[in-house]
Amino acid sequence: MTSVSQLVRSPVEVSQELTNHCNLNCVMCFRESMTREKGLMDFDLAKRAIDGLKAFPKALFLPQGFGESLMYPDFVDVLRYARSVLPNTIAMITNGTLLTPEISSQIVQESLADVIVFSVESADKGQYEQIRRGGDFESLVANITSLFEIRRSLGVVKPRICIRGVAADDGSSTVESLQGLWGEFLSSGDQIAVNEFRSWGGIADQDSLGAETKRKTGRIRRLACRQLFRTFMIGFNGDVTPCCYDFDFSLRIGNITESSFKSLWMGSELARLRDLHLRGRFAEIPLCSQCKDWE
């Protein structure tokens, strides 16, 4: 009899954590609760991970994990290597504070990323700097504007750019204010959007973003988490978790230095986690038992 795990032959996205260091200290972040060590992925391991991704040619490749990837000294070289050997779509997620015009020029001119997602949170300087502690609003605006201008000067539409704020009330006011900053630069495929609050496995407090930010949910019965069927996240040391909220890798299913991508994705440990979810036995997985992000 064919199991569900055997039918899920490829993840939707593969994330590669080049570092779990970050240059900011955001109020809603999980980082103060992270117990595993912090470090940088060895460059040879980074290339090995990219080579392993050839097993999943249709998966979205995200060169990021639980840190700010632009702190990785060889970040652009990682993008170059990935572009040279993979057919996959490449999407960056960044807080934008370290994306200098020089790096932006390299990315645009060499087509090193298909999408860049900026986590901005707010178009208001005071609110932004209150949430993104350590960030400088004027520098962020300059960095993002420079990327738009470089792209426009070269007459290209890639990388597509997504600017994400945080949803206050229905999110429309946040979108409108972000549109005021960058709307004139948007091309087809670009997006300004808002994120819902995430609890990071139940440890983050929604009130850290202000009383106006409300989680919207209409779901009553908990279902199996889609992360287990779509996400393959590689830590800077090669460990793998199937959950993009598992910052401590408590759901570790193996290591890419010891097993192939396919064997980890189709393996017994991930199959066990999926089976527990499909049976509604969430309490038997400590991380999942506390998680609120299914709502």
C-alpha positions as CSV (number, residue, x, y, z in Angstrom):
1,M,0.0,0.0,0.0
2,T,1.4,3.4,-1.0
3,S,1.9,5.8,1.9
4,V,1.2,9.6,1.8
5,S,4.9,10.2,2.2
6,Q,5.6,8.2,-0.9
7,L,3.2,10.4,-2.9
8,V,5.0,13.6,-1.8
9,R,8.0,13.2,-3.9
10,S,9.4,16.7,-3.7
11,P,9.2,19.7,-1.4
12,V,7.7,22.9,-2.7
13,E,10.6,24.9,-1.3
14,V,14.2,24.3,-0.1
15,S,15.8,26.8,2.3
16,Q,19.5,26.9,2.9
17,E,20.7,28.6,6.0
18,L,24.0,30.3,5.2
19,T,24.0,31.8,8.7
20,N,21.7,32.1,11.7
21,H,23.3,35.4,12.8
22,C,21.3,38.6,12.3
23,N,22.2,42.3,12.4
24,L,18.9,43.3,13.9
25,N,17.0,42.5,17.1
26,C,13.3,42.7,16.2
27,V,10.7,42.7,18.9
28,M,8.7,39.8,17.5
29,C,11.8,37.6,16.8
30,F,12.5,34.2,18.2
31,R,16.2,34.7,18.5
32,E,16.4,35.2,22.2
33,S,14.8,31.8,22.6
34,M,17.3,30.1,20.2
35,T,19.5,27.6,22.1
36,R,21.5,26.0,19.2
37,E,24.9,27.5,18.4
38,K,25.3,30.3,15.8
39,G,27.6,30.1,12.9
40,L,28.3,30.3,9.2
41,M,27.9,27.5,6.6
42,D,31.2,26.3,5.2
43,F,31.4,27.4,1.6
44,D,32.1,23.9,0.4
45,L,29.1,22.6,2.3
46,A,27.0,25.4,0.8
47,K,28.0,24.2,-2.7
48,R,27.3,20.6,-1.7
49,A,23.8,21.6,-0.5
50,I,23.1,23.4,-3.8
51,D,24.3,20.3,-5.7
52,G,21.9,18.2,-3.6
53,L,19.1,20.4,-4.6
54,K,19.3,19.0,-8.2
55,A,17.2,16.2,-6.8
56,F,14.3,18.7,-6.5
57,P,14.5,20.8,-9.7
58,K,11.1,22.3,-9.4
59,A,11.4,23.4,-5.8
60,L,11.8,27.1,-5.0
61,F,15.3,27.8,-3.7
62,L,15.6,30.1,-0.7
63,P,19.2,30.9,0.3
64,Q,18.2,31.9,3.8
65,G,17.3,30.4,7.1
66,F,17.0,31.8,10.7
67,G,19.3,34.7,10.1
68,E,20.2,37.5,7.7
69,S,21.9,35.9,4.7
70,L,23.6,39.1,3.7
71,M,25.8,38.7,6.7
72,Y,27.4,35.7,4.9
73,P,30.7,36.9,3.5
74,D,30.3,34.8,0.3
75,F,26.6,35.4,-0.3
76,V,26.9,36.7,-3.9
77,D,29.2,33.8,-4.7
78,V,26.6,31.3,-3.4
79,L,24.0,32.9,-5.7
80,R,26.4,32.7,-8.6
81,Y,27.1,29.0,-8.0
82,A,23.4,28.2,-7.6
83,R,22.5,30.1,-10.8
84,S,25.3,28.2,-12.7
85,V,24.1,24.7,-11.7
86,L,20.3,24.9,-10.9
87,P,17.2,25.4,-13.0
88,N,15.3,26.3,-9.8
89,T,13.7,29.7,-9.1
90,I,15.8,31.6,-6.6
91,A,14.2,33.8,-4.1
92,M,15.9,36.0,-1.5
93,I,14.3,37.1,1.8
94,T,16.1,39.9,3.6
95,N,15.6,42.7,6.0
96,G,17.3,44.9,3.4
97,T,19.6,46.8,5.7
98,L,22.8,45.3,4.2
99,L,21.7,45.2,0.5
100,T,24.2,47.8,-0.7
101,P,24.0,49.3,-4.2
102,E,27.1,47.3,-5.2
103,I,25.4,44.0,-4.2
104,S,22.2,45.0,-5.9
105,S,24.1,45.8,-9.1
106,Q,25.7,42.4,-9.1
107,I,22.4,40.6,-8.5
108,V,20.5,42.5,-11.2
109,Q,23.3,42.6,-13.8
110,E,24.0,38.8,-13.4
111,S,20.4,37.8,-12.9
112,L,21.3,36.0,-9.6
113,A,17.9,36.1,-8.1
114,D,14.4,35.8,-9.5
115,V,12.6,37.3,-6.5
116,I,13.7,39.5,-3.6
117,V,11.4,39.8,-0.6
118,F,12.0,42.6,1.8
119,S,10.7,42.4,5.4
120,V,10.0,46.0,6.1
121,E,7.1,45.9,8.6
122,S,6.2,49.6,8.4
123,A,6.5,52.7,6.2
124,D,6.6,54.9,9.3
125,K,10.2,55.6,10.6
126,G,9.2,55.5,14.3
127,Q,7.2,52.3,14.1
128,Y,9.8,50.6,11.8
129,E,12.7,51.4,14.2
130,Q,10.7,50.4,17.2
131,I,9.9,47.0,15.6
132,R,13.2,46.4,13.7
133,R,15.5,47.3,16.6
134,G,19.0,48.2,15.2
135,G,17.6,49.2,11.8
136,D,17.9,52.6,10.2
137,F,14.8,53.6,8.2
138,E,16.5,56.1,5.9
139,S,19.2,53.6,5.0
140,L,16.6,50.9,4.3
141,V,14.6,53.2,2.0
142,A,17.8,54.1,0.2
143,N,18.8,50.5,-0.3
144,I,15.4,49.4,-1.7
145,T,15.1,52.5,-3.9
146,S,18.6,51.9,-5.3
147,L,17.6,48.4,-6.3
148,F,14.5,49.6,-8.1
149,E,16.6,52.3,-9.8
150,I,19.3,49.9,-10.9
151,R,16.7,47.5,-12.3
152,R,15.0,50.4,-14.1
153,S,18.2,51.7,-15.6
154,L,19.0,48.3,-17.1
155,G,15.4,48.0,-18.5
156,V,14.8,44.6,-16.8
157,V,11.9,43.4,-14.6
158,K,13.9,40.9,-12.6
159,P,14.4,40.3,-9.8
160,R,10.7,40.7,-9.0
161,I,10.4,42.6,-5.8
162,C,8.0,42.0,-2.9
163,I,7.8,44.4,0.0
164,R,6.1,43.0,3.1
165,G,4.7,45.0,6.0
166,V,2.9,43.8,9.1
167,A,-0.9,43.6,9.1
168,A,-2.4,46.2,11.3
169,D,-6.3,46.1,11.3
170,D,-7.0,44.8,7.7
171,G,-3.6,45.7,6.4
172,S,-4.8,48.2,3.9
173,S,-3.2,51.2,5.7
174,T,0.1,49.5,5.7
175,V,-0.1,48.6,2.0
176,E,-1.1,52.2,1.2
177,S,1.8,53.7,3.1
178,L,4.3,51.4,1.5
179,Q,2.8,52.2,-1.9
180,G,3.5,55.8,-1.2
181,L,7.2,55.0,-0.9
182,W,7.8,52.7,-3.8
183,G,4.6,52.5,-5.8
184,E,6.1,54.5,-8.7
185,F,8.8,51.9,-9.2
186,L,6.6,48.8,-9.3
187,S,6.6,46.6,-12.4
188,S,4.5,43.7,-13.4
189,G,5.1,40.9,-11.0
190,D,6.2,43.2,-8.1
191,Q,4.1,43.2,-4.9
192,I,3.4,45.1,-1.8
193,A,1.7,43.0,0.8
194,V,1.3,42.3,4.5
195,N,2.2,39.4,6.7
196,E,0.1,37.9,9.5
197,F,1.7,37.5,12.9
198,R,3.7,34.3,13.5
199,S,4.2,32.8,16.9
200,W,7.3,30.8,16.0
201,G,6.0,27.6,17.6
202,G,4.1,29.4,20.3
203,I,7.0,31.5,21.8
204,A,6.4,34.9,20.3
205,D,3.9,37.4,21.8
206,Q,1.5,39.0,19.4
207,D,1.4,42.1,21.6
208,S,5.0,42.9,20.7
209,L,3.7,44.3,17.4
210,G,1.0,46.5,19.0
211,A,-2.6,46.0,20.0
212,E,-3.9,46.8,16.6
213,T,-2.3,43.8,15.0
214,K,-4.8,41.0,15.1
215,R,-4.5,37.4,13.9
216,K,-7.3,36.4,11.6
217,T,-8.6,32.8,11.8
218,G,-11.7,31.1,10.8
219,R,-10.5,27.5,11.4
220,I,-11.9,25.4,14.2
221,R,-10.5,22.0,13.6
222,R,-6.7,21.6,13.4
223,L,-5.4,19.8,10.3
224,A,-2.1,18.3,9.4
225,C,0.6,21.0,9.0
226,R,1.5,21.7,5.4
227,Q,5.1,22.4,6.4
228,L,5.7,18.7,6.7
229,F,4.7,18.2,3.1
230,R,6.3,21.2,1.4
231,T,9.4,22.5,3.3
232,F,13.0,21.2,3.4
233,M,15.2,23.5,5.5
234,I,19.0,23.0,5.7
235,G,20.8,24.5,8.7
236,F,24.2,26.0,8.5
237,N,25.8,22.8,9.8
238,G,23.8,20.6,7.4
239,D,21.0,19.5,9.7
240,V,17.6,19.3,8.1
241,T,14.1,20.2,9.5
242,P,10.8,20.1,7.7
243,C,9.5,23.2,9.5
244,C,10.3,26.9,8.7
245,Y,9.4,27.9,12.3
246,D,11.7,25.2,13.9
247,F,14.5,27.6,14.7
248,D,16.2,25.2,17.1
249,F,15.9,22.2,14.7
250,S,14.0,20.2,17.3
251,L,12.4,18.2,14.4
252,R,15.8,17.3,12.9
253,I,15.3,14.5,10.4
254,G,19.0,14.1,9.5
255,N,22.0,15.8,8.0
256,I,22.9,16.3,4.3
257,T,26.5,15.1,4.9
258,E,25.2,11.7,6.0
259,S,22.1,11.2,3.7
260,S,20.9,12.3,0.3
261,F,18.1,14.9,-0.1
262,K,15.8,12.2,-1.4
263,S,16.4,9.8,1.4
264,L,15.7,12.5,4.0
265,W,12.6,13.7,2.3
266,M,11.2,10.2,1.8
267,G,12.7,8.8,5.0
268,S,11.1,7.2,8.0
269,E,11.6,10.1,10.4
270,L,9.7,12.6,8.3
271,A,7.1,9.9,7.5
272,R,6.6,9.4,11.3
273,L,6.0,13.2,11.8
274,R,3.5,13.3,8.9
275,D,1.6,10.3,10.2
276,L,1.3,11.8,13.7
277,H,-0.2,15.0,12.1
278,L,-2.5,13.1,9.8
279,R,-3.8,11.2,12.9
280,G,-4.2,14.4,14.9
281,R,-1.6,13.4,17.4
282,F,0.0,16.8,17.6
283,A,0.6,16.6,21.4
284,E,3.2,13.8,20.8
285,I,5.5,16.3,19.1
286,P,6.6,19.0,21.6
287,L,7.1,21.8,19.1
288,C,3.8,21.1,17.3
289,S,1.9,20.8,20.6
290,Q,2.7,24.5,21.4
291,C,2.4,25.9,17.9
292,K,-0.3,28.4,17.1
293,D,0.7,29.0,13.5
294,W,-1.8,26.4,12.1
295,E,-4.7,28.7,13.0
